């Protein structure tokens, strides 16, 4: 790796990101400014921030690790996200824009006219997003370990840059940095794809690949859970509320999903190349080990930077989403200063917890399951099947909770589909459940 290029680019990007925080701070006068940019985002900004948010540690580092051990099923996670974004963009996002609110939990409370359901859904959202943020921290730690910078102070410094601009500028700063990040990532990934297609040996290695016969990856976990979560997640809901109009968010999510599906195949191909050529990683990152064995030092530096900012682009969005749930739905806070303090504390906690985990996507899947099992059906029913009652939602949440416990104790094929059916039953008998 070219150390000079790496650190020069990192320093330049850090300055640009902090600058975006100051730019966002200039307009952050109210909670609406801080969390949803006063519903002013146009199509271009929406597309870039949606793509950047999802092209993160899971779709890059996690997918490469999975492809290394299990082959093309490494695409499952990104496929679930893309399908969820398409459904969200076509059907759910336009409906959400009819509500003049800022969080998904607020919509939940509005459709059921229930303050406790709003608080409960916000708490579950916080837990879920925090799990995902911890997984992103794990991705970051693995990358720095591979690069030889395994000191906790280096990780802390990196993390505090993310915290700095997110705390200062809120969603507006996140969107600006997302645009910078995703453009850089797509340029580098395009270079990787071009290089692989121009190298006959690498092409033949991929063509000759034979996937493992046995894998413990279940498509219901890796496709269905991310798909469902995209539809109810606060970070994507926040983009809906920040959009200028329905058309912008619809097109933004559809375009973002299509580009994400193409871009996310790059780390999967790299993972497969590593498995086929017998490359073994002893430093925590399959992706970077393979890259270092294939590409030039300059290209390795650029790829390392792109992975770092892919992690950043997800982490800052999650920080902003978690903070919005706590500030708006749980604390009923209207102070921007307090919201910034909450954002800071969440970021510090996530960094500390990331040292206790070693896997990326499995941690994210646990986070998805918590919210999907409890909230997916009640949320959709509240949007599309009216009138609905608080009691119906509580029973549905209880059924989802029982299935979640059952999955952890004695999972069996088809459990997720039975959960969806079971959670829907209270809404089939609205005359008796009221």
Secondary structure, DSSP 4 states (H G I P E B T S, - for coil): --HHHHHHHHHHHHHHHHHHHHHHHHH--SHHHHHHGGG-B-HHHHHHHHHHHHSSHIIIIIHHHHHHHHGGGGGHHHHHHHHHHHHIIIIIHHHHTTS--S-HHHHHHHHHT-HHHHHHHHHHHHHHHHHHHHHHHHHHHHHHHHTT---HHHHHHHHHHHHHHHHHHHHHHHHHHHHHHHHHHHHHHHHHHHHHHH-HHHHHHHHT----S-----HIIIIIHHHHHHHH-HHHHHHHHHBSSHHHHHHHHHHHHHHHHHHTHHHHHHHHHHHHHT---SSS-HHHHHHHHHS-HHHHHHHHHHHHHHHHHHHHHHHHHHHHIIIIIIS----HHHHHHHHHHHHHHHHHHGGG---SHHHHHHHHHHHHHHHHHHHHHHHHS-S--HHHHHHHHHHHHHHHHHHHHH--TTHHHHHHHHHHGGGG-TTT--
